[in-house]
Amino acid sequence: MTDQLGSPAKRLYAYFIDLLPISTAVFCFYYFFMGFDEITFQHMNNPMTEAYKKPFQEMEAQIRNISLILWVLYGLVMDASPLQGTLGKHWMGLKVTDDDGNRISLGRSAIRNGLKIISIMALFLGVLWIFFNPERKAWHDGMAKTLLLKRDKEKV
């Protein structure tokens, strides 16, 4: 079974493929429509002034948090879809399955993707666990009873 497991490098590439467009879209929305351009300009010209520092940090946190929420929701839907993973996973030749190799339900996908937040918030220890687990399971995979496998070549 270990020859079917997705590699840590491919998992990382898939993460960046998925997160980059989501974060960029949220950033652009805030920059062009929510005044983040002006707040950034004011903060850069007055970095130590609390009146400019606080709004910048608040909006920066909003961008990060909304990007994270959208990434989790995107993963929730896509992991349970017939594609069995996000576009990043698909492009990296990976798929999400249950421990028996079957497509996961929307409920199991909700558990898996919701628990990603815990894996990340614990200083990424839950994600780094793939290097110590023989099945290359991150914490969220272990708790949701899922695997990240190589996609069958003939089904791509």
PAFI-828031 format. One record per residue: residue number from 1; x, y, z of N, C-alpha, C, CB in turn. Coordinates in nm, 4 decimals. Each point is the difference from the previous one (the first is absolute). Glycine has a CB too. Layout:
N
fike; n_u; n_v; n_w; ca_u; ca_v; ca_w; c_u; c_v; c_w; cb_u; cb_v; cb_w
NUM; X; Y; Z; X; Y; Z; X; Y; Z; X; Y; Z $
...
This chain:
156
fike; n_u; n_v; n_w; ca_u; ca_v; ca_w; c_u; c_v; c_w; cb_u; cb_v; cb_w
1; 0.0827; -0.1203; 0.0000; -0.0827; 0.1203; 0.0000; 0.0863; 0.1256; 0.0000; -0.1800; -0.1252; 0.1211 $
2; 0.3001; 0.1183; -0.0600; 0.0823; 0.1215; 0.0092; 0.0413; 0.0520; -0.1366; 0.0827; -0.0787; 0.2201 $
3; -0.0757; -0.0086; -0.3223; 0.0350; 0.0473; -0.1339; -0.1147; 0.0785; -0.0635; 0.1527; -0.1966; -0.0259 $
4; -0.2726; 0.1886; 0.0835; -0.1152; 0.0746; -0.0512; -0.0207; 0.1339; 0.0710; -0.1043; -0.2177; -0.0576 $
5; 0.1772; 0.2421; 0.1658; -0.0192; 0.1220; 0.0787; 0.0559; 0.1212; -0.0727; 0.0102; -0.1349; 0.2099 $
6; -0.0815; 0.2463; -0.1983; 0.0467; 0.1250; -0.0588; 0.1216; 0.0522; 0.0745; -0.2330; 0.0526; -0.0738 $
7; 0.3283; 0.0004; 0.0018; 0.1234; 0.0475; 0.0621; -0.0232; 0.1331; 0.0725; 0.1340; -0.1177; -0.1786 $
8; -0.0555; 0.1441; 0.2827; -0.0099; 0.1289; 0.0698; 0.0231; 0.1189; -0.0938; 0.0775; -0.1140; 0.2085 $
9; 0.0145; 0.1002; -0.3024; 0.0281; 0.1104; -0.0925; -0.1223; 0.0308; -0.0861; 0.2430; -0.0648; -0.0037 $
10; -0.3081; -0.0395; -0.0473; -0.1192; 0.0230; -0.0828; -0.1134; 0.0604; 0.0818; 0.0669; -0.1915; -0.1462 $
11; -0.0782; 0.1513; 0.2728; -0.1014; 0.0598; 0.0882; 0.0267; 0.1494; 0.0154; -0.0274; -0.2190; 0.1239 $
12; 0.1532; 0.2545; -0.1048; 0.0367; 0.1401; 0.0176; -0.0275; 0.0805; -0.1270; 0.1751; -0.0688; 0.1660 $
13; -0.1367; 0.0148; -0.2805; -0.0267; 0.0693; -0.1265; -0.1498; 0.0190; -0.0208; 0.2100; -0.0970; -0.0972 $
14; -0.2874; -0.0055; 0.1263; -0.1457; 0.0094; -0.0153; -0.0568; 0.1097; 0.0903; -0.0101; -0.2453; -0.0579 $
15; 0.0616; 0.2534; 0.1794; -0.0432; 0.1040; 0.0943; 0.0224; 0.1385; -0.0591; 0.0527; -0.1517; 0.1931 $
16; 0.0660; 0.1752; -0.2472; 0.0293; 0.1319; -0.0570; -0.0817; 0.0268; -0.1260; 0.2305; -0.0149; 0.0944 $
17; -0.2502; -0.0873; -0.1772; -0.0821; 0.0159; -0.1203; -0.1413; 0.0429; 0.0381; 0.1374; -0.1743; -0.1195 $
18; -0.1901; 0.1187; 0.2280; -0.1363; 0.0317; 0.0437; -0.0086; 0.1329; 0.0744; -0.0441; -0.2436; 0.0139 $
19; 0.1385; 0.2685; 0.0739; -0.0084; 0.1178; 0.0866; 0.0339; 0.1298; -0.0724; 0.0583; -0.1467; 0.1904 $
20; 0.0338; 0.1438; -0.2839; 0.0443; 0.1222; -0.0661; -0.1137; 0.0753; -0.0696; 0.2210; -0.1082; -0.0307 $
21; -0.3023; 0.0439; -0.0533; -0.1080; 0.0767; -0.0643; -0.1062; 0.0487; 0.0993; 0.0397; -0.1337; -0.2064 $
22; -0.0667; 0.0546; 0.3092; -0.0994; 0.0409; 0.0995; 0.0503; 0.1228; 0.0753; -0.0806; -0.2386; 0.0235 $
23; 0.2024; 0.2335; 0.0256; 0.0570; 0.1128; 0.0745; 0.0142; 0.1236; -0.0879; 0.1220; -0.1618; 0.1461 $
24; -0.0820; 0.1415; -0.2698; 0.0149; 0.1126; -0.0926; -0.1345; 0.0663; -0.0264; 0.1973; -0.1130; -0.1061 $
25; -0.3010; 0.0340; 0.0861; -0.1332; 0.0557; -0.0256; -0.0501; 0.0794; 0.1202; -0.0493; -0.1916; -0.1545 $
26; 0.0665; 0.1375; 0.2750; -0.0441; 0.0701; 0.1208; 0.0810; 0.1284; 0.0176; -0.0666; -0.2197; 0.1075 $
27; 0.1982; 0.2112; -0.1264; 0.0849; 0.1189; 0.0118; -0.0429; 0.1068; -0.0998; 0.1909; -0.1434; 0.0779 $
28; -0.2116; 0.1057; -0.2032; -0.0403; 0.0969; -0.1023; -0.1348; 0.0636; 0.0339; 0.1278; -0.1313; -0.1715 $
29; -0.2209; 0.0518; 0.2209; -0.1293; 0.0556; 0.0400; 0.0205; 0.1069; 0.1075; -0.1149; -0.2189; -0.0558 $
30; 0.1908; 0.1879; 0.1575; 0.0253; 0.0965; 0.1078; 0.0787; 0.1207; -0.0510; -0.0025; -0.1880; 0.1662 $
31; 0.0970; 0.1625; -0.2532; 0.0853; 0.1077; -0.0503; -0.0798; 0.0979; -0.0856; 0.1965; -0.1556; 0.0045 $
32; -0.2782; 0.1040; -0.0946; -0.0708; 0.0866; -0.0936; -0.1360; 0.0497; 0.0489; 0.1175; -0.1216; -0.1766 $
33; -0.1833; 0.0461; 0.2655; -0.1358; 0.0362; 0.0385; -0.0182; 0.0337; 0.1475; -0.0727; -0.1441; -0.1825 $
34; 0.1671; 0.1050; 0.2673; -0.0173; 0.0212; 0.1435; 0.0992; 0.1011; 0.0583; -0.0853; -0.2327; 0.0142 $
35; 0.1630; 0.2973; -0.0993; 0.0895; 0.1041; 0.0459; 0.1323; -0.0475; 0.0568; -0.2003; 0.1265; 0.0438 $
36; 0.2367; -0.2514; -0.0688; 0.1267; -0.0495; 0.0530; 0.1187; 0.0712; -0.0637; -0.1073; -0.2214; 0.0414 $
37; 0.0905; 0.2703; -0.1628; 0.1086; 0.0745; -0.0640; 0.0327; 0.1264; 0.0781; -0.0697; -0.0908; -0.2225 $
38; -0.0316; 0.1638; 0.2630; 0.0208; 0.1242; 0.0752; 0.0525; -0.0294; 0.1405; -0.1836; 0.1097; -0.1322 $
39; 0.1288; -0.2093; 0.1955; 0.0461; -0.0373; 0.1351; 0.1465; -0.0445; -0.0050; -0.2356; -0.0694; 0.0646 $
40; 0.2713; -0.0063; -0.1676; 0.1392; -0.0446; -0.0152; 0.0917; 0.1201; -0.0229; -0.0788; -0.2209; -0.0946 $
41; 0.0372; 0.3110; 0.0072; 0.0795; 0.1207; -0.0282; 0.0223; 0.0814; 0.1277; -0.0924; 0.0060; -0.2348 $
42; -0.0138; 0.0162; 0.3108; 0.0108; 0.0772; 0.1241; 0.0915; -0.0705; 0.1005; -0.2308; 0.0926; -0.0388 $
43; 0.2150; -0.2233; 0.0505; 0.0824; -0.0764; 0.0937; 0.1476; 0.0024; -0.0404; -0.1972; -0.1472; 0.0486 $
44; 0.2246; 0.1321; -0.1775; 0.1386; -0.0002; -0.0466; 0.0680; 0.1353; 0.0226; -0.0627; -0.1719; -0.1707 $
45; -0.0134; 0.2779; 0.1586; 0.0565; 0.1342; 0.0209; 0.0061; 0.0394; 0.1473; -0.0877; 0.0632; -0.2232 $
46; 0.0133; -0.1327; 0.3080; -0.0028; 0.0279; 0.1438; -0.0032; -0.1315; 0.0776; -0.1195; 0.2199; -0.0405 $
47; 0.2235; -0.3024; 0.0285; -0.0062; -0.1354; 0.0562; -0.0130; -0.0068; 0.1520; 0.1343; -0.0676; -0.1923 $
48; -0.0929; 0.1697; 0.2609; -0.0049; -0.0037; 0.1462; -0.1224; 0.0720; 0.0569; 0.2483; -0.0104; 0.0001 $
49; -0.3285; 0.0683; -0.0856; -0.1181; 0.0724; 0.0454; -0.1155; -0.0978; 0.0195; 0.0767; 0.2089; -0.1202 $
50; -0.1259; -0.2176; 0.2432; -0.1051; -0.0953; 0.0345; -0.1263; 0.0205; -0.0828; 0.0931; -0.0097; 0.2299 $
51; -0.1222; 0.1334; -0.2655; -0.1208; 0.0304; -0.0776; 0.0027; -0.0664; -0.1374; -0.0184; 0.2174; 0.1213 $
52; 0.1362; -0.2439; -0.1745; 0.0125; -0.0659; -0.1306; 0.0382; -0.1473; 0.0132; 0.0655; 0.2196; -0.0984 $
53; 0.0049; -0.2514; 0.2045; 0.0480; -0.1367; 0.0219; -0.1159; -0.0956; 0.0296; 0.2172; 0.0926; 0.0859 $
54; -0.3060; -0.0526; 0.0026; -0.1098; -0.0878; 0.0428; -0.0953; -0.0346; -0.1151; 0.0171; 0.1008; 0.2282 $
55; -0.0658; -0.0031; -0.3070; -0.0887; -0.0377; -0.1121; 0.0687; -0.0905; -0.1018; -0.1194; 0.2156; 0.0313 $
56; 0.2488; -0.1922; -0.0538; 0.0746; -0.0845; -0.0924; 0.0033; -0.1442; 0.0512; 0.1401; 0.1981; -0.0703 $
57; -0.1064; -0.2154; 0.1974; 0.0079; -0.1343; 0.0575; -0.1354; -0.0693; 0.0026; 0.1920; 0.0759; 0.1379 $
58; -0.2973; 0.0006; -0.1094; -0.1345; -0.0588; 0.0019; -0.0421; -0.0484; -0.1373; -0.0591; 0.1493; 0.1890 $
59; 0.0831; -0.0672; -0.2915; -0.0404; -0.0391; -0.1340; 0.0887; -0.1134; -0.0522; -0.0829; 0.2340; -0.0426 $
60; 0.2076; -0.2326; 0.0773; 0.0913; -0.1077; -0.0368; -0.0485; -0.1332; 0.0600; 0.1927; 0.1656; -0.0120 $
61; -0.2373; -0.1622; 0.1367; -0.0533; -0.1199; 0.0661; -0.1288; -0.0461; -0.0671; 0.1036; 0.0734; 0.2166 $
62; -0.1881; 0.0207; -0.2580; -0.1233; -0.0358; -0.0701; 0.0316; -0.0726; -0.1310; -0.1164; 0.1987; 0.1033 $
63; 0.2124; -0.1459; -0.1773; 0.0390; -0.0630; -0.1269; 0.0493; -0.1422; 0.0253; 0.0607; 0.2255; -0.0969 $
64; 0.0233; -0.2431; 0.1965; 0.0532; -0.1334; 0.0331; -0.1128; -0.0942; 0.0423; 0.2186; 0.1043; 0.0705 $
65; -0.3050; -0.0584; 0.0175; -0.1065; -0.0857; 0.0530; -0.1020; -0.0377; -0.1062; 0.0320; 0.1068; 0.2213 $
66; -0.0705; -0.0117; -0.3044; -0.0961; -0.0299; -0.1069; 0.0620; -0.0960; -0.1009; -0.1079; 0.2261; 0.0302 $
67; 0.2355; -0.2068; -0.0619; 0.0684; -0.0925; -0.0915; 0.0007; -0.1413; 0.0568; 0.1437; 0.1883; -0.0836 $
68; -0.1161; -0.2010; 0.2124; 0.0019; -0.1310; 0.0647; -0.1385; -0.0652; -0.0042; 0.1868; 0.0782; 0.1496 $
69; -0.2892; -0.0016; -0.1177; -0.1364; -0.0540; -0.0005; -0.0399; -0.0456; -0.1406; -0.0601; 0.1511; 0.1928 $
70; 0.0905; -0.0689; -0.2932; -0.0336; -0.0370; -0.1378; 0.0779; -0.1245; -0.0444; -0.0487; 0.2420; -0.0511 $
71; 0.1752; -0.2520; 0.0932; 0.0816; -0.1167; -0.0342; -0.0593; -0.1267; 0.0618; 0.2049; 0.1464; -0.0141 $
72; -0.2483; -0.1377; 0.1388; -0.0599; -0.1156; 0.0671; -0.1311; -0.0390; -0.0678; 0.1070; 0.0693; 0.2173 $
73; -0.1916; 0.0282; -0.2483; -0.1277; -0.0294; -0.0668; 0.0223; -0.0588; -0.1390; -0.1078; 0.1859; 0.1286 $
74; 0.2028; -0.1308; -0.2003; 0.0362; -0.0515; -0.1329; 0.0456; -0.1453; 0.0107; 0.0660; 0.2321; -0.0751 $
75; 0.0210; -0.2608; 0.1713; 0.0466; -0.1364; 0.0207; -0.1126; -0.0934; 0.0397; 0.2202; 0.0907; 0.0655 $
76; -0.3104; -0.0419; 0.0189; -0.1148; -0.0799; 0.0447; -0.0813; -0.0481; -0.1194; -0.0079; 0.1298; 0.2150 $
77; -0.0244; -0.0405; -0.3056; -0.0814; -0.0350; -0.1163; 0.0784; -0.0872; -0.0977; -0.1279; 0.2140; 0.0271 $
78; 0.2505; -0.1740; -0.0563; 0.0770; -0.0690; -0.1036; 0.0468; -0.1399; 0.0430; 0.0733; 0.2239; -0.0813 $
79; -0.0375; -0.2422; 0.2083; 0.0461; -0.1320; 0.0449; -0.1101; -0.1048; -0.0091; 0.1614; 0.1128; 0.1524 $
80; -0.2869; -0.0708; -0.1370; -0.1132; -0.0928; -0.0087; -0.0560; -0.0105; -0.1421; -0.0544; 0.0544; 0.2372 $
81; 0.1054; 0.0259; -0.3284; -0.0494; 0.0000; -0.1374; 0.0512; -0.1222; -0.0769; -0.0090; 0.2513; 0.0052 $
82; -0.0450; -0.2759; -0.1234; 0.0518; -0.1108; -0.0819; 0.1493; 0.0151; -0.0324; -0.2287; -0.0249; -0.0977 $
83; 0.2812; 0.1456; 0.1033; 0.1426; 0.0232; -0.0228; 0.0843; -0.0534; 0.1160; -0.0576; 0.2032; -0.1360 $
84; -0.0043; -0.2179; 0.2531; 0.0648; -0.0515; 0.1223; 0.1177; 0.0866; 0.0440; -0.0696; -0.2299; -0.0664 $
85; 0.0551; 0.3583; 0.0522; 0.1033; 0.0910; 0.0467; -0.0096; 0.1333; -0.0699; 0.1468; -0.1933; 0.0487 $
86; -0.0703; 0.2851; 0.0010; 0.0045; 0.1343; -0.0578; 0.0701; -0.0046; -0.1355; 0.0023; 0.1035; 0.2310 $
87; -0.0059; 0.0070; -0.3022; 0.0704; 0.0064; -0.1282; 0.1502; -0.0178; 0.0193; -0.1788; 0.1511; -0.0897 $
88; 0.2315; -0.0958; 0.1973; 0.1419; -0.0177; 0.0287; 0.0355; -0.1464; 0.0194; 0.0035; 0.2256; 0.1038 $
89; -0.0857; -0.2971; -0.0276; 0.0243; -0.1434; 0.0192; -0.0117; -0.0744; -0.1332; -0.0878; 0.0155; 0.2364 $
90; -0.0133; 0.0196; -0.3135; -0.0201; -0.0645; -0.1292; 0.1222; 0.0219; -0.0905; -0.2502; 0.0321; 0.0227 $
91; 0.2962; 0.0907; -0.0310; 0.1157; 0.0314; -0.0845; 0.1283; -0.0664; 0.0497; -0.1083; 0.2169; -0.0562 $
92; 0.1142; -0.2445; 0.1850; 0.1168; -0.0685; 0.0562; -0.0159; -0.1517; -0.0020; 0.0402; 0.1985; 0.1447 $
93; -0.1519; -0.2456; -0.2022; -0.0211; -0.1443; -0.0128; -0.0389; -0.0668; 0.1303; 0.1625; 0.0020; -0.1834 $
94; -0.2373; 0.0705; 0.2694; -0.0409; -0.0522; 0.1301; -0.1516; -0.0072; 0.0095; 0.2078; 0.0940; 0.1036 $
95; -0.2553; -0.1773; -0.0117; -0.1436; -0.0064; 0.0290; -0.0200; -0.0312; 0.1472; -0.0507; -0.0754; -0.2358 $
96; -0.0612; 0.1228; 0.2903; -0.0365; -0.0248; 0.1392; -0.0945; -0.1194; 0.0033; 0.0286; 0.2457; 0.0624 $
97; 0.0017; -0.3412; 0.0268; -0.0853; -0.1177; 0.0157; -0.0218; -0.0274; 0.1482; 0.0842; -0.0963; -0.2180 $
98; -0.1764; 0.0050; 0.2463; -0.0097; -0.0490; 0.1374; 0.1109; -0.1035; 0.0184; -0.2539; 0.0419; 0.0122 $
99; 0.2631; -0.1009; 0.1039; 0.1082; -0.0955; 0.0275; -0.0058; -0.1243; -0.0875; 0.0018; 0.0830; 0.2321 $
100; -0.1177; -0.1079; -0.2941; -0.0142; -0.1161; -0.0877; 0.0206; 0.0341; -0.1471; -0.1569; -0.0958; 0.1656 $
101; 0.1890; 0.2221; -0.1952; 0.0243; 0.0414; -0.1383; -0.1224; 0.0485; -0.0745; 0.1812; -0.1602; -0.0002 $
102; -0.2930; 0.1784; 0.0710; -0.1239; 0.0452; -0.0633; -0.0148; 0.1512; 0.0078; -0.1053; -0.2183; 0.0574 $
103; 0.0232; 0.2726; -0.1463; -0.0318; 0.1433; 0.0028; -0.0653; 0.0346; 0.1339; -0.0288; 0.0044; -0.2528 $
104; 0.0635; 0.1124; 0.3082; -0.0545; 0.0384; 0.1304; -0.1314; 0.0766; -0.0162; 0.2333; 0.0088; 0.0939 $
105; -0.3135; -0.0147; 0.0108; -0.1274; 0.0709; 0.0018; 0.0232; 0.1473; 0.0323; -0.1198; -0.2109; 0.0701 $
106; 0.0172; 0.2901; -0.0897; 0.0069; 0.1423; 0.0340; 0.0201; 0.0175; 0.1504; -0.1481; 0.0559; -0.1965 $
107; 0.0867; -0.1416; 0.2767; 0.0171; 0.0064; 0.1451; 0.1433; -0.0275; 0.0428; -0.2359; -0.0708; 0.0247 $
108; 0.2958; -0.0331; -0.0814; 0.1398; -0.0318; 0.0332; 0.0921; 0.1103; -0.0514; -0.0506; -0.2477; -0.0088 $
109; 0.0183; 0.3030; -0.1054; 0.0794; 0.1106; -0.0537; -0.0094; 0.1226; 0.0914; -0.0379; -0.0866; -0.2342 $
110; -0.0810; 0.1101; 0.2905; -0.0171; 0.1125; 0.0937; 0.0871; -0.0201; 0.1232; -0.2357; 0.0352; -0.0816 $
111; 0.2401; -0.1573; 0.1309; 0.0846; -0.0309; 0.1161; 0.1466; 0.0212; -0.0371; -0.1700; -0.1676; 0.0862 $
112; 0.2124; 0.1104; -0.1978; 0.1399; 0.0094; -0.0427; 0.0427; 0.1453; -0.0173; -0.0215; -0.2220; -0.1136 $
113; -0.0582; 0.2979; 0.0419; 0.0388; 0.1375; -0.0300; -0.0154; 0.0928; 0.1196; -0.0663; -0.0406; -0.2346 $
114; -0.0309; 0.0154; 0.3186; -0.0127; 0.0795; 0.1222; 0.1171; -0.0220; 0.0937; -0.2468; -0.0113; -0.0222 $
115; 0.2933; -0.1137; 0.0296; 0.1120; -0.0322; 0.0879; 0.1344; 0.0500; -0.0539; -0.1279; -0.1993; 0.0751 $
116; 0.1320; 0.2373; -0.2019; 0.1226; 0.0588; -0.0544; 0.0397; 0.1246; 0.0796; -0.0583; -0.0891; -0.2290 $
117; -0.0408; 0.1611; 0.2768; 0.0280; 0.1216; 0.0773; 0.0789; -0.0355; 0.1255; -0.2106; 0.1086; -0.0878 $
118; 0.1723; -0.2182; 0.1543; 0.0733; -0.0441; 0.1194; 0.1415; -0.0427; -0.0381; -0.2158; -0.0739; 0.1083 $
119; 0.2293; -0.0007; -0.2171; 0.1313; -0.0441; -0.0451; 0.0926; 0.1183; -0.0282; -0.1064; -0.2047; -0.0964 $
120; 0.0503; 0.3110; 0.0445; 0.0793; 0.1190; -0.0335; 0.0252; 0.0862; 0.1230; -0.0959; -0.0035; -0.2310 $
121; -0.0061; 0.0231; 0.3129; 0.0135; 0.0887; 0.1159; 0.0979; -0.0543; 0.1038; -0.2335; 0.0760; -0.0391 $
122; 0.2551; -0.2037; 0.0412; 0.0949; -0.0602; 0.0950; 0.1418; 0.0095; -0.0578; -0.1796; -0.1592; 0.0880 $
123; 0.2152; 0.2793; -0.1317; 0.1328; 0.0273; -0.0561; 0.0344; -0.0942; -0.1159; 0.0716; 0.0822; 0.2249 $
124; -0.1716; -0.1190; -0.3006; 0.0129; -0.0894; -0.1148; 0.0454; -0.1412; 0.0386; 0.0521; 0.2000; -0.1378 $
125; -0.0530; -0.2311; 0.2682; 0.0400; -0.1339; 0.0440; -0.0910; -0.1074; -0.0582; 0.0900; 0.0993; 0.2107 $
126; -0.2195; -0.0676; -0.2209; -0.0940; -0.0971; -0.0547; 0.0255; -0.0308; -0.1459; -0.1654; 0.0803; 0.1625 $
127; 0.2171; 0.0166; -0.2347; 0.0337; -0.0200; -0.1409; 0.1350; -0.0716; -0.0109; -0.1313; 0.2077; -0.0649 $
128; 0.2269; -0.1670; 0.1472; 0.1335; -0.0609; -0.0025; -0.0017; -0.1464; 0.0429; 0.0959; 0.2243; 0.0470 $
129; -0.2064; -0.2665; 0.0140; -0.0142; -0.1374; 0.0464; 0.0137; -0.0998; -0.1150; -0.1482; 0.0816; 0.1842 $
130; 0.1255; -0.0372; -0.3076; 0.0115; -0.0907; -0.1154; 0.1412; -0.0588; -0.0121; -0.1777; 0.1332; -0.1176 $
131; 0.2770; -0.0655; 0.1738; 0.1369; -0.0508; -0.0064; 0.0261; -0.1098; 0.1035; 0.0723; 0.2239; -0.0832 $
132; -0.1589; -0.2363; 0.1833; 0.0186; -0.0967; 0.1069; -0.1015; -0.1136; -0.0046; 0.0936; 0.1829; 0.1373 $
133; -0.1980; -0.1674; -0.2137; -0.1054; -0.0991; -0.0093; 0.0262; -0.0898; -0.1204; -0.1649; 0.1575; 0.1098 $
134; 0.1646; -0.2906; -0.0911; 0.0297; -0.0897; -0.1126; -0.0996; 0.0120; -0.1153; 0.1021; -0.1546; 0.1637 $
135; -0.2253; 0.1969; -0.1340; -0.0995; 0.0183; -0.1055; -0.0019; 0.1432; -0.0529; -0.1361; -0.1808; 0.1044 $
136; 0.2350; 0.2610; -0.0622; 0.0110; 0.1420; -0.0387; -0.1288; 0.0761; 0.0285; 0.1639; -0.0638; -0.1773 $
137; -0.2241; 0.0344; 0.2907; -0.1229; 0.0676; 0.0388; 0.0321; 0.1210; 0.0871; -0.1262; -0.2176; -0.0129 $
138; 0.0712; 0.3312; -0.0251; 0.0019; 0.1163; 0.0881; -0.1040; -0.0266; 0.1089; 0.0738; 0.1615; -0.1879 $
139; -0.0735; -0.0793; 0.2913; -0.0976; -0.0214; 0.1084; -0.1419; -0.0038; -0.0540; 0.1541; 0.1139; 0.1603 $
140; -0.1855; -0.0203; -0.2514; -0.1375; 0.0057; -0.0506; -0.0342; -0.1262; -0.0804; 0.0144; 0.2520; -0.0071 $
141; 0.0831; -0.3116; -0.0588; -0.0250; -0.1261; -0.0712; -0.0261; -0.1134; 0.0985; 0.1455; 0.0779; -0.1895 $
142; -0.0645; -0.0828; 0.2939; -0.0167; -0.1061; 0.0994; -0.1344; 0.0069; 0.0700; 0.2447; 0.0002; 0.0323 $
143; -0.2830; 0.1209; 0.0093; -0.1270; 0.0153; 0.0718; -0.1204; -0.0223; -0.0910; 0.1121; 0.1607; 0.1537 $
144; -0.0987; -0.1270; -0.2824; -0.1113; -0.0182; -0.0940; 0.0040; -0.1359; -0.0690; -0.0022; 0.2460; -0.0357 $
145; 0.1081; -0.3248; 0.0650; 0.0173; -0.1318; -0.0617; 0.0051; 0.0102; -0.1536; -0.1197; -0.1042; 0.1966 $
146; 0.2080; 0.1939; -0.2429; 0.0181; 0.0193; -0.1440; 0.1463; -0.0199; -0.0371; -0.1942; 0.1605; -0.0061 $
147; 0.2164; -0.1813; -0.1226; 0.1338; -0.0136; -0.0571; 0.0130; 0.0930; -0.1194; 0.0155; -0.2397; 0.0781 $
148; 0.1060; 0.2776; -0.1096; 0.0279; 0.0732; -0.1227; 0.0850; -0.0935; -0.0857; -0.0116; 0.2324; 0.1138 $
149; -0.0482; -0.2817; -0.2211; 0.0638; -0.1005; -0.0850; 0.0352; 0.0569; -0.1357; -0.1255; -0.1778; 0.1190 $
150; 0.2157; 0.1081; -0.1871; 0.0289; 0.0338; -0.1392; -0.1228; -0.0341; -0.0823; 0.2494; -0.0418; 0.0293 $
151; -0.2794; 0.1285; -0.1233; -0.1135; -0.0208; -0.0885; 0.0358; -0.1075; -0.1028; -0.0766; 0.2403; 0.0326 $
152; -0.0202; -0.3278; -0.0630; 0.0216; -0.1021; -0.1031; 0.0239; 0.0695; -0.1329; -0.1454; -0.1674; 0.1231 $
153; 0.2479; 0.1270; -0.1943; 0.0368; 0.0632; -0.1265; -0.1117; -0.0086; -0.1042; 0.2379; -0.0555; 0.0495 $
154; -0.3036; -0.0589; -0.0572; -0.1029; -0.0175; -0.1031; -0.1271; 0.0808; 0.0266; 0.0915; -0.2268; -0.0381 $
155; -0.1102; 0.2765; 0.1613; -0.1213; 0.0740; 0.0330; 0.0218; 0.1516; -0.0010; -0.0728; -0.1951; 0.1368 $
156; 0.1909; 0.2416; -0.1716; 0.0302; 0.1429; 0.0017; -0.0654; 0.0708; -0.1139; 0.2132; -0.0473; 0.1095 $
